[in-house]
Amino acid sequence: MTISVAVSGASGYAGGEVLRILATHPDVEIGAITAHSQAGQRLGGIAPHLHALADRVLVDTTVENLAGHDVVFLALPHGASAAVAQQLPESTLVIDAGADFRLESAEAWEKFYGTKHAGSWPYGLPELPGQREKLVGAKRIAVPGCYPTGGQLSLAPGFAANLLEPDDVVIVSASGTSGAGKSAKTHLLGAEVMGSMSTYGVGGVHRHIPEMEQGFSKLAGEPVTVSFTPTLAPMPRGILTTATAKVKPGVTEAQLRAAWSAAYDHELFVHLLPEGQWPTTGAVQASNHVQLQLAFDTHANRVIVSVALDNLTKGTAGAAVQSMNIALGLEENTGLLMQGVAP
């Protein structure tokens, strides 16, 4: 079976990463490659690492150019996907790497994004309990945000097993600069970033907070409150997340480790490391893999979970291709066999 695929937003980091993965996917034929302001340009001049596609010319992001494919990946700015998606046939598998369809609550969307809610689609994080089944045969899929991928994977086993308190979850993440997109911004210049870390989106205002709270609350069966702080690290890609939550009375370290082991021991891409070994972003760079480790701080009665992932791969494009594979009945790891890159 050959699957025809179109990729929008191909001049950006997320769209380029989708193309990098699809270029070696054995079941895919890459059709339209689209952009907006850079339409008409040769892809090799924008993304010179994509050798197999270097001579392809970007076309404009229109419904006419995207239609007629089995699968369409939308790597567009937040708020731009809904208008395109509603004009594509229902028979087309549409996978949105933006935020437009991640949130189920219209109130949360309007509070954090300030526009009208477009609805919600099946959520492309199959490692969450019960989520993989919702992706099978789906025709519309919302790819998780990069921060919520690590954030939710960090504590999901504890909430699913009823081991964690819902009212005091604290998550801090350090991200590479590619998470901010490809547009020129002064605070992302090399001179500003090299040798320096910075904090942003402080005080409960980051748009990924309701996405994490949504996932945790479903697993816990009650509202979960998340305090999230993102930081910018002097590296191009990768996310290192530290998540903590109070454990319920009587919970032991053995119970915690057993819950995380049960959740991830059979997963292809999420790995709970042996005790004493801690995740590093370098170990998962350019791969769809996620590393985790946990500790029980008995003094503070909190579980502490460290998670490393590549924000562009498992945090965006890898999750999109993984979700496509599940939806179409392919082996879940097809096209995603790459290991990490070191050093």
N, C-alpha and C positions, 0 to 999 in steps of 0.2 A: 504494500500500500504506500503510495507516494502522496504526501500531504502538501498542498500548496499553501504557502504562508506569506502574508504581507506584514511589514513592520513599519509603523509610523514613528515619527520622532527619532529617526535613525541617526541624526547628527548629534544627538545628546549622548550622555554617558549611559543611560539606561537602555536606550534603543540600540546603541552600539554594542552593549554587552549581550543583548538578545541575539543580535546578528553573530557575534563571536561564537555563541553556543550553537545556534542553528546551522552555522557553516559546516559543522561536523556531525550534525544529527543525521543518522542514516536513512530516516524515513521522510525527510523534509526537502521540498524544492522551494527555494526562496523566490518569491515573485516580486511584487512592488516594494520598493524601499523608498519611504517618503520623508519629507521634511517640510518646513515652512519657509523661513527666510533663506535657507541654503539650498532650496530646490534648484535644480539645474547644474549643480556642482557634482564633480566626480567624487565618489565616496572615498577613494584612496587619498584624496587631498585633505579630507577631514578626519578620517580614521585610518591612518596608514598601516596600522597593525592588522587590518582585515584584508590580508593579501588575496584571498580567494575571491573577494568581492570588490577589489580595488577599482576596477574599470566600470563598475555599475554607476549609473547617473541617478541622483536623487530626483524624484518627481514630487509634485505638490501633494500635500495631504488633503485629498478630497475623497468623498465617498465613492466617486467613480473609479478612482485609482485603487482603493482598498477593496471594493466589492469584487466578487468572483473568485475569492480565495476560500479555502476550507477554514483557515485560521487567520485572524487579524490580531496582532499585538498593538495595543495603544500605549505608547510611551510619550504621552502628551502632558503639558502643564495641568495642574489641578484645576478642575472646572471645565476643561476642554473636551474631555472624553465623552460625556453624556450626549452632546449634540451629534457627535459622529456615530456613536453606538446605536442610537435610536433609528438611524437611517440604514443600518446594515441588516441584511436578512436574518430572520430568526434561526435559520439553518446554519449560519456561520458561527463558529466558535470565536467569541470575542474575549480577549484577555486584557484587562485594563491594569497597567502598572501604576496608574495614578490613584488618587484618593477618592474619586467620585462615588464609588459604590461600596466602600468598605464599611461605612457606618450604617447601622440599622435605625438609629434614632435620628429623626429629622431635627429634633431640638438640639442634640449635640452637634450635628453638622452645621446648623445655622449659627450656633454659638461660636464654634471654632473656625469656620470657613466663611461665614457671612453671606452665603448665597442660598438659593433654594435647593433643598435636598432632592437628588435625582433618583433615590431608591437604593436598594442594596442587592448585591449578588453573592453567590456562594464564595466563601473566603478561602483563598489559595494557600492555606497553611495546613497541609494534610497531617502533620504530626500532632495537631491538637486532637484530643479525644472526640471521636465521632465525625470529624471533619472530612476525612478522606472519602467516606461514602457519599458525601454530598457533592463531591466533584465528579464522580463517575457519570458520564453521559451529559454533564452540564454544557450549556451553550453560552453561558456568560459567567466569567470568573473575575473576582477582584483580588489582585495581588496585594498582600500585606505591605505595610510600610516597613522600611528597613529596621528602624528602632523597635517597633512592636514585634518583629520577628524574634529578635533576641530577648526582648522583654517578656513576651508571653512564653517562649520556650523555657525561660529560666524558672518560672514559678508555677507553670501549668500543672505539673504532676502533684504538687502540694495542695493546690486548690481542688483538683479532681479527686484526691484521696481524703479531703476534709481534714487536712493537717494544719492549715494556716488560718490565722485571723484575717478578716477582710478589711480592717480599718486602718492599717498602718503599713502600707506597702511603699517602699522607697526604692527607686531605680535611678541609677546614674550611668550614662553611657558616653563613651568617647568615640567619636566617629572621624574617619578620614574625610578630607575636603571634597571628594567627589560626591558625597552625599548632598552637597549644596547645589549640585548641578553644574553646567558648563558655562553659564553666563558669567561675564567678567564682573567681579566684585572686589572692591579694594581690600576688604578684610581677608580675602582668599589669595591675595598675591603672595608669591613665594617669600618676599621680604617680610611680610606680616606674619606668615605661618611658621616658617622655619625656626626651630628652637623655641617655640612658644605654644602654649595651650590657652584656650579661652572658653568661657561659658556663654551660653545664649539661651533664649527661650525660657528664662527663669521665672518661677512663681506661678506654676500651674497654667501656663498659656500655650505650651507647645501643642500643635495639632494632633500629635500621635497619642496624647493622653486618653481621649475617649475610646480610641481603638483598643488600647491595652485594657482599660476598664471593662469594655464590652466583652472581651474574651475571657478575662478572669471571672467576671460576674456570672457568665453562663456556666462555667465549671463549678463555681462555688455554690450556685443556687441562691445567691444573695448579692446585694451591691458590694463591689470592692472599690476602695478608694486608692488611687495611685498618685504619689508625688514623684514627678519625673523631671530630671535635669539633664539636658544634653551638653556635651562639651566637644570642642573642635580640637582634634589632635594633629600634630605635624606629620601626617602621612597621607598618601593619596586615596587609599581604600582600606576598608576594614572597620569593624565596630567591636569594642570591648565593653560589655555591659556588666555592671555589678548590681544585683537585685537582692533586697532583703525584705523579710516579712516576719512578724511574730508567729511563733508556733503555738498551737493550742495546748492547754494544760495536759501534762502526762505524755506528750509526744517525745519519742527518743530519737537519737541520731540514727540508730539502726532502722527505725521506721521511715525516716526521711530518705535515707539512701535506698531502701527497698522500693519506695514509691517512685523515685527517679529512675532506678534501674528497670522497674517494670514498664515504665512509660517509654523508655528509649532503647532498651537492649536489642530490640528487633528492628529498629529504624535503620534505613540505609544511610542517612545523612546526619543524624544527630547522635553524638557520641558522649556518653558520660565517662570521663577519664578515670583511670585507676586512682585510688586514694593517694594523695601527695603530689599528683601532677596537675598543673593548672593551665587553663587555656591561654593561647597566644594568637594574636591576629595573623602573625606570619605563617602559622601552621595551616590556616584555612584560606590563605590568599588565592584568589582566582579559582576557587572551588565552590561546590555547592554544600560543603560540609560545615557542621557546627560542632564546636567543642564546648563541654560544660564541666564544671566541678562545683561541689557544694561543701559547706562546712556548717556545723551547728555551734553558734556562739551561745554557750550555756549561761554566760554572765549576763547577756542582754536578752536571752531567750529568743534568739532570732536565727533563722536559717539565712545563710549568705550564699548566693549562687553567682558564679562568674561564667560568662558566655562570650565566646568569640565567633564571629562570622564575617564573611565578606559582604559588605553592604550592596555591592553591585551584582553579586552572583546570588547566593541564597537570600540576600536581602531584597532582591528585585528580579533580575532576569532569570536566574536559576529557578526560583520559585515559580515564575511564569511558565517556563518550559516543563518543569516537573508537574505542574497543574495540567498543562496541555496533554502530557503523556497519560495522566490518570483519566482525564475526560475522554480521550480517544481510545482507551483500552490498550495502550502500549505499556511495555515494561516501564516502571516509574523512573528508573535511572537512565533510560535511553538518551544518549547525547550528553549525559552528565557524569561521565566516568572520570573526569579529570580530577587529579589529586591536587593537594596544595603545592605552592611554589616556595622553595627555600634554597638559598637564603633570600 
